[in-house]
């Protein structure tokens, strides 16, 4: 028996994208209000994943710099002996 896990981010993103579309349409027209709604929808839906991947990339860069610095200092110490 399988269980269904609802897509929680989609549940949050849909109203976040629909609300500005409906509220902005009288002022800006359907085109621009739909664009704003789609951008907000995408940010809510994909924003957390983008932030996580950026954090992982930053950690990898930091670890690479530390390893490179440690290797260079070890090479300098061996050169002095």
N, CA, C and O atoms as CSV, one atom per row, in Angstrom:
chain,resi,resn,atom,element,x,y,z
A,1,UNK,N,N,0.849,-1.173,0.000
A,1,UNK,CA,C,0.000,0.000,0.000
A,1,UNK,C,C,0.898,1.242,0.000
A,1,UNK,O,O,1.768,1.385,0.858
A,2,UNK,N,N,0.683,2.117,-0.949
A,2,UNK,CA,C,1.478,3.328,-1.019
A,2,UNK,C,C,0.706,4.497,-0.413
A,2,UNK,O,O,-0.524,4.523,-0.404
A,3,UNK,N,N,1.460,5.445,0.083
A,3,UNK,CA,C,0.832,6.631,0.664
A,3,UNK,C,C,1.084,7.818,-0.255
A,3,UNK,O,O,2.092,7.876,-0.959
A,4,UNK,N,N,0.179,8.733,-0.236
A,4,UNK,CA,C,0.293,9.922,-1.067
A,4,UNK,C,C,0.826,11.077,-0.226
A,4,UNK,O,O,0.264,11.407,0.819
A,5,UNK,N,N,1.907,11.682,-0.687
A,5,UNK,CA,C,2.453,12.866,-0.033
A,5,UNK,C,C,2.098,14.067,-0.902
A,5,UNK,O,O,2.547,14.150,-2.045
A,6,UNK,N,N,1.308,14.988,-0.389
A,6,UNK,CA,C,0.924,16.129,-1.217
A,6,UNK,C,C,2.124,17.047,-1.483
A,6,UNK,O,O,2.994,17.197,-0.625
A,7,UNK,N,N,2.167,17.649,-2.651
A,7,UNK,CA,C,3.268,18.570,-2.963
A,7,UNK,C,C,3.091,19.882,-2.201
A,7,UNK,O,O,2.389,20.786,-2.656
A,8,UNK,N,N,3.720,19.974,-1.064
A,8,UNK,CA,C,3.489,21.113,-0.166
A,8,UNK,C,C,3.874,22.443,-0.794
A,8,UNK,O,O,3.159,23.432,-0.628
A,9,UNK,N,N,4.991,22.485,-1.513
A,9,UNK,CA,C,5.376,23.747,-2.134
A,9,UNK,C,C,4.374,24.171,-3.204
A,9,UNK,O,O,4.106,25.361,-3.371
A,10,UNK,N,N,3.833,23.219,-3.912
A,10,UNK,CA,C,2.832,23.553,-4.923
A,10,UNK,C,C,1.564,24.088,-4.277
A,10,UNK,O,O,0.917,24.986,-4.816
A,11,UNK,N,N,1.210,23.535,-3.116
A,11,UNK,CA,C,0.037,24.009,-2.391
A,11,UNK,C,C,0.238,25.464,-1.953
A,11,UNK,O,O,-0.716,26.242,-1.937
A,12,UNK,N,N,1.458,25.828,-1.602
A,12,UNK,CA,C,1.748,27.212,-1.220
A,12,UNK,C,C,1.916,28.118,-2.438
A,12,UNK,O,O,1.503,29.277,-2.414
A,13,UNK,N,N,2.517,27.592,-3.493
A,13,UNK,CA,C,2.853,28.428,-4.643
A,13,UNK,C,C,1.624,28.807,-5.468
A,13,UNK,O,O,1.559,29.917,-5.997
A,14,UNK,N,N,0.662,27.917,-5.585
A,14,UNK,CA,C,-0.503,28.212,-6.423
A,14,UNK,C,C,-1.280,29.443,-5.943
A,14,UNK,O,O,-1.536,30.342,-6.744
A,15,UNK,N,N,-1.662,29.513,-4.662
A,15,UNK,CA,C,-2.355,30.740,-4.229
A,15,UNK,C,C,-1.459,31.976,-4.292
A,15,UNK,O,O,-1.934,33.078,-4.566
A,16,UNK,N,N,-0.160,31.790,-4.036
A,16,UNK,CA,C,0.757,32.933,-4.094
A,16,UNK,C,C,0.849,33.484,-5.509
A,16,UNK,O,O,1.056,34.684,-5.686
A,17,UNK,N,N,0.702,32.644,-6.508
A,17,UNK,CA,C,0.732,33.117,-7.887
A,17,UNK,C,C,-0.607,33.604,-8.382
A,17,UNK,O,O,-0.670,34.516,-9.206
A,18,UNK,N,N,-1.683,33.008,-7.890
A,18,UNK,CA,C,-3.023,33.381,-8.364
A,18,UNK,C,C,-3.480,34.712,-7.769
A,18,UNK,O,O,-4.099,35.518,-8.463
A,19,UNK,N,N,-3.183,34.948,-6.505
A,19,UNK,CA,C,-3.660,36.163,-5.833
A,19,UNK,C,C,-3.204,37.445,-6.541
A,19,UNK,O,O,-4.045,38.295,-6.833
A,20,UNK,N,N,-1.907,37.617,-6.828
A,20,UNK,CA,C,-1.536,38.866,-7.522
A,20,UNK,C,C,-2.112,38.952,-8.933
A,20,UNK,O,O,-2.381,40.044,-9.434
A,21,UNK,N,N,-2.298,37.803,-9.569
A,21,UNK,CA,C,-2.898,37.832,-10.907
A,21,UNK,C,C,-4.301,38.431,-10.854
A,21,UNK,O,O,-4.666,39.254,-11.693
A,22,UNK,N,N,-5.072,38.014,-9.871
A,22,UNK,CA,C,-6.446,38.500,-9.760
A,22,UNK,C,C,-6.486,39.949,-9.272
A,22,UNK,O,O,-7.271,40.751,-9.777
A,23,UNK,N,N,-5.650,40.285,-8.301
A,23,UNK,CA,C,-5.730,41.637,-7.728
A,23,UNK,C,C,-5.107,42.697,-8.627
A,23,UNK,O,O,-5.533,43.851,-8.590
A,24,UNK,N,N,-4.113,42.341,-9.430
A,24,UNK,CA,C,-3.475,43.337,-10.288
A,24,UNK,C,C,-4.160,43.504,-11.643
A,24,UNK,O,O,-3.909,44.488,-12.339
A,25,UNK,N,N,-5.012,42.569,-12.023
A,25,UNK,CA,C,-5.592,42.612,-13.370
A,25,UNK,C,C,-6.408,43.873,-13.667
A,25,UNK,O,O,-6.335,44.357,-14.796
A,26,UNK,N,N,-7.181,44.439,-12.728
A,26,UNK,CA,C,-7.902,45.674,-13.077
A,26,UNK,C,C,-6.972,46.854,-13.339
A,26,UNK,O,O,-7.299,47.739,-14.129
A,27,UNK,N,N,-5.823,46.871,-12.683
A,27,UNK,CA,C,-4.916,48.013,-12.833
A,27,UNK,C,C,-3.979,47.860,-14.027
A,27,UNK,O,O,-3.768,48.817,-14.772
A,28,UNK,N,N,-3.424,46.685,-14.214
A,28,UNK,CA,C,-2.375,46.514,-15.222
A,28,UNK,C,C,-2.799,45.675,-16.414
A,28,UNK,O,O,-2.048,45.587,-17.385
A,29,UNK,N,N,-3.935,45.074,-16.381
A,29,UNK,CA,C,-4.362,44.187,-17.461
A,29,UNK,C,C,-3.930,42.757,-17.162
A,29,UNK,O,O,-3.083,42.511,-16.304
A,30,UNK,N,N,-4.529,41.828,-17.886
A,30,UNK,CA,C,-4.287,40.422,-17.594
A,30,UNK,C,C,-2.867,39.985,-17.920
A,30,UNK,O,O,-2.323,39.112,-17.243
A,31,UNK,N,N,-2.262,40.564,-18.930
A,31,UNK,CA,C,-0.931,40.110,-19.349
A,31,UNK,C,C,0.092,40.335,-18.263
A,31,UNK,O,O,0.772,39.396,-17.849
A,32,UNK,N,N,0.214,41.569,-17.790
A,32,UNK,CA,C,1.238,41.865,-16.788
A,32,UNK,C,C,0.924,41.246,-15.437
A,32,UNK,O,O,1.832,40.822,-14.723
A,33,UNK,N,N,-0.348,41.191,-15.081
A,33,UNK,CA,C,-0.685,40.564,-13.803
A,33,UNK,C,C,-0.403,39.061,-13.857
A,33,UNK,O,O,0.003,38.479,-12.852
A,34,UNK,N,N,-0.608,38.429,-15.004
A,34,UNK,CA,C,-0.280,37.007,-15.144
A,34,UNK,C,C,1.225,36.782,-15.086
A,34,UNK,O,O,1.684,35.786,-14.526
A,35,UNK,N,N,1.993,37.701,-15.661
A,35,UNK,CA,C,3.464,37.590,-15.606
A,35,UNK,C,C,3.943,37.705,-14.165
A,35,UNK,O,O,4.779,36.917,-13.723
A,36,UNK,N,N,3.422,38.676,-13.436
A,36,UNK,CA,C,3.807,38.841,-12.028
A,36,UNK,C,C,3.408,37.610,-11.226
A,36,UNK,O,O,4.188,37.128,-10.404
A,37,UNK,N,N,2.214,37.100,-11.453
A,37,UNK,CA,C,1.764,35.900,-10.760
A,37,UNK,C,C,2.635,34.703,-11.076
A,37,UNK,O,O,2.944,33.911,-10.185
A,38,UNK,N,N,3.039,34.554,-12.337
A,38,UNK,CA,C,3.896,33.432,-12.724
A,38,UNK,C,C,5.283,33.543,-12.095
A,38,UNK,O,O,5.865,32.533,-11.697
A,39,UNK,N,N,5.810,34.750,-12.005
A,39,UNK,CA,C,7.122,34.942,-11.376
A,39,UNK,C,C,7.050,34.607,-9.888
A,39,UNK,O,O,7.932,33.925,-9.365
A,40,UNK,N,N,6.028,35.069,-9.215
A,40,UNK,CA,C,5.879,34.753,-7.793
A,40,UNK,C,C,5.676,33.255,-7.596
A,40,UNK,O,O,6.239,32.666,-6.674
A,41,UNK,N,N,4.871,32.637,-8.464
A,41,UNK,CA,C,4.661,31.188,-8.410
A,41,UNK,C,C,5.993,30.452,-8.541
A,41,UNK,O,O,6.272,29.533,-7.770
A,42,UNK,N,N,6.808,30.845,-9.504
A,42,UNK,CA,C,8.098,30.183,-9.718
A,42,UNK,C,C,9.047,30.402,-8.547
A,42,UNK,O,O,9.767,29.483,-8.156
A,43,UNK,N,N,9.057,31.600,-7.985
A,43,UNK,CA,C,9.938,31.873,-6.839
A,43,UNK,C,C,9.554,31.042,-5.628
A,43,UNK,O,O,10.419,30.497,-4.942
A,44,UNK,N,N,8.264,30.945,-5.366
A,44,UNK,CA,C,7.821,30.158,-4.212
A,44,UNK,C,C,8.086,28.671,-4.448
A,44,UNK,O,O,8.470,27.951,-3.527
A,45,UNK,N,N,7.881,28.217,-5.676
A,45,UNK,CA,C,8.032,26.798,-5.978
A,45,UNK,C,C,9.495,26.368,-6.058
A,45,UNK,O,O,9.868,25.331,-5.508
A,46,UNK,N,N,10.321,27.155,-6.736
A,46,UNK,CA,C,11.704,26.749,-6.974
A,46,UNK,C,C,12.727,27.489,-6.117
A,46,UNK,O,O,13.902,27.124,-6.121
A,47,UNK,N,N,12.315,28.509,-5.392
A,47,UNK,CA,C,13.249,29.289,-4.584
A,47,UNK,C,C,14.009,28.487,-3.542
A,47,UNK,O,O,15.233,28.597,-3.473
A,48,UNK,N,N,13.331,27.679,-2.725
A,48,UNK,CA,C,14.066,26.908,-1.718
A,48,UNK,C,C,15.101,25.956,-2.316
A,48,UNK,O,O,16.183,25.791,-1.753
A,49,UNK,N,N,14.786,25.335,-3.438
A,49,UNK,CA,C,15.746,24.432,-4.081
A,49,UNK,C,C,16.946,25.209,-4.606
A,49,UNK,O,O,18.080,24.736,-4.521
A,50,UNK,N,N,16.702,26.397,-5.149
A,50,UNK,CA,C,17.807,27.221,-5.635
A,50,UNK,C,C,18.703,27.683,-4.494
A,50,UNK,O,O,19.924,27.729,-4.636
A,51,UNK,N,N,18.099,28.023,-3.373
A,51,UNK,CA,C,18.884,28.452,-2.216
A,51,UNK,C,C,19.723,27.293,-1.686
A,51,UNK,O,O,20.890,27.485,-1.343
A,52,UNK,N,N,19.148,26.096,-1.615
A,52,UNK,CA,C,19.904,24.919,-1.155
A,52,UNK,C,C,21.065,24.612,-2.084
A,52,UNK,O,O,22.166,24.319,-1.617
A,53,UNK,N,N,20.841,24.673,-3.393
A,53,UNK,CA,C,21.923,24.362,-4.329
A,53,UNK,C,C,23.014,25.423,-4.280
A,53,UNK,O,O,24.193,25.105,-4.433
A,54,UNK,N,N,22.635,26.681,-4.070
A,54,UNK,CA,C,23.641,27.739,-3.940
A,54,UNK,C,C,24.459,27.549,-2.671
A,54,UNK,O,O,25.667,27.785,-2.672
A,55,UNK,N,N,23.816,27.127,-1.593
A,55,UNK,CA,C,24.539,26.881,-0.339
A,55,UNK,C,C,25.505,25.713,-0.490
A,55,UNK,O,O,26.628,25.767,0.014
A,56,UNK,N,N,25.077,24.657,-1.181
A,56,UNK,CA,C,25.968,23.517,-1.404
A,56,UNK,C,C,27.155,23.923,-2.274
A,56,UNK,O,O,28.289,23.531,-2.001
A,57,UNK,N,N,26.900,24.700,-3.312
A,57,UNK,CA,C,27.985,25.156,-4.185
A,57,UNK,C,C,28.971,26.024,-3.415
A,57,UNK,O,O,30.180,25.930,-3.625
A,58,UNK,N,N,28.467,26.855,-2.538
A,58,UNK,CA,C,29.332,27.697,-1.719
A,58,UNK,C,C,30.177,26.855,-0.769
A,58,UNK,O,O,31.358,27.139,-0.571
A,59,UNK,N,N,29.584,25.834,-0.187
A,59,UNK,CA,C,30.333,24.951,0.712
A,59,UNK,C,C,31.422,24.193,-0.038
A,59,UNK,O,O,32.525,24.013,0.477
A,60,UNK,N,N,31.114,23.755,-1.240
A,60,UNK,CA,C,32.117,23.052,-2.041
A,60,UNK,C,C,33.257,23.995,-2.406
A,60,UNK,O,O,34.425,23.613,-2.330
A,61,UNK,N,N,32.926,25.226,-2.802
A,61,UNK,CA,C,33.968,26.208,-3.126
A,61,UNK,C,C,34.852,26.476,-1.926
A,61,UNK,O,O,36.075,26.535,-2.048
A,62,UNK,N,N,34.234,26.639,-0.765
A,62,UNK,CA,C,34.985,26.915,0.459
A,62,UNK,C,C,35.904,25.748,0.808
A,62,UNK,O,O,37.063,25.955,1.167
A,63,UNK,N,N,35.392,24.526,0.703
A,63,UNK,CA,C,36.209,23.350,1.007
A,63,UNK,C,C,37.351,23.210,0.020
A,63,UNK,O,O,38.453,22.812,0.398
A,64,UNK,N,N,37.104,23.532,-1.240
A,64,UNK,CA,C,38.155,23.462,-2.256
A,64,UNK,C,C,39.246,24.479,-1.976
A,64,UNK,O,O,40.431,24.172,-2.102
A,65,UNK,N,N,38.853,25.688,-1.597
A,65,UNK,CA,C,39.845,26.720,-1.274
A,65,UNK,C,C,40.681,26.312,-0.071
A,65,UNK,O,O,41.898,26.494,-0.070
A,66,UNK,N,N,40.031,25.756,0.962
A,66,UNK,CA,C,40.766,25.323,2.151
A,66,UNK,C,C,41.739,24.199,1.814
A,66,UNK,O,O,42.876,24.201,2.286
A,67,UNK,N,N,41.305,23.249,1.011
A,67,UNK,CA,C,42.175,22.132,0.632
A,67,UNK,C,C,43.345,22.621,-0.206
A,67,UNK,O,O,44.470,22.150,-0.040
A,68,UNK,N,N,43.089,23.551,-1.094
A,68,UNK,CA,C,44.157,24.106,-1.937
A,68,UNK,C,C,45.162,24.880,-1.088
A,68,UNK,O,O,46.371,24.769,-1.292
A,69,UNK,N,N,44.653,25.668,-0.131
A,69,UNK,CA,C,45.545,26.424,0.752
A,69,UNK,C,C,46.367,25.485,1.617
A,69,UNK,O,O,47.551,25.735,1.843
A,70,UNK,N,N,45.762,24.408,2.106
A,70,UNK,CA,C,46.491,23.440,2.924
A,70,UNK,C,C,47.552,22.727,2.098
A,70,UNK,O,O,48.650,22.464,2.590
A,71,UNK,N,N,47.234,22.418,0.860
A,71,UNK,CA,C,48.216,21.755,-0.008
A,71,UNK,C,C,49.377,22.693,-0.322
A,71,UNK,O,O,50.531,22.266,-0.356
A,72,UNK,N,N,49.076,23.961,-0.551
A,72,UNK,CA,C,50.152,24.930,-0.841
A,72,UNK,C,C,51.031,25.147,0.382
A,72,UNK,O,O,52.250,25.254,0.248
A,73,UNK,N,N,50.440,25.215,1.574
A,73,UNK,CA,C,51.264,25.416,2.771
A,73,UNK,C,C,52.115,24.183,3.044
A,73,UNK,O,O,53.247,24.311,3.511
A,74,UNK,N,N,51.596,22.995,2.762
A,74,UNK,CA,C,52.386,21.765,2.942
A,74,UNK,C,C,53.537,21.734,1.956
A,74,UNK,O,O,54.632,21.288,2.298
A,75,UNK,N,N,53.308,22.202,0.731
A,75,UNK,CA,C,54.364,22.240,-0.274
A,75,UNK,C,C,55.444,23.244,0.135
A,75,UNK,O,O,56.633,22.977,-0.037
A,76,UNK,N,N,55.044,24.377,0.668
A,76,UNK,CA,C,56.015,25.385,1.106
A,76,UNK,C,C,56.856,24.868,2.277
A,76,UNK,O,O,58.058,25.125,2.343
A,77,UNK,N,N,56.220,24.138,3.200
A,77,UNK,CA,C,56.954,23.589,4.348
A,77,UNK,C,C,57.959,22.555,3.903
A,77,UNK,O,O,59.063,22.497,4.445
A,78,UNK,N,N,57.603,21.728,2.920
A,78,UNK,CA,C,58.532,20.722,2.411
A,78,UNK,C,C,59.679,21.379,1.658
A,78,UNK,O,O,60.808,20.888,1.673
A,79,UNK,N,N,59.383,22.472,1.011
A,79,UNK,CA,C,60.428,23.200,0.253
A,79,UNK,C,C,61.459,23.843,1.168
A,79,UNK,O,O,62.617,23.998,0.781
A,80,UNK,N,N,61.048,24.225,2.394
A,80,UNK,CA,C,61.972,24.867,3.340
A,80,UNK,C,C,62.915,23.862,3.960
A,80,UNK,O,O,64.019,24.230,4.362
A,81,UNK,N,N,62.513,22.596,4.053
A,81,UNK,CA,C,63.366,21.583,4.696
A,81,UNK,C,C,64.559,21.272,3.917
A,81,UNK,O,O,65.367,20.441,4.330
